[in-house]
């Protein structure tokens, strides 16, 4: 029951985010957040060792999301039209 509530809440916020942000960016952000929290849950709940490689790849994921957001802007610094 708790899982169903979390999934419904997740999709609600996903829909709300798509109203103001481009869908590709929303998906990338939600995927990154999900990956980060999955790795953290592995570490804290299941006592899986947190390795340097895992940390590096999570950092790359965050950097990719930030780069994707920055790439939405056109070369002259103005934001592209939202569809």
TANOR-V601677 format. One record per run of one state. SS is the DSSP state (A for helix, B for strand, O for the rest). FROM is the first residue (numbers start at 1). LEN is the number of residues. Records with the same first field share a line. If there is no record, write none. Layout:
SS=FROM-LEN / FROM-LEN
This chain:
O=1-1 / 21-2 / 46-6 / 72-1 / 74-5 / 80-4
A=2-19 / 23-23 / 52-20
B=73-1 / 79-1
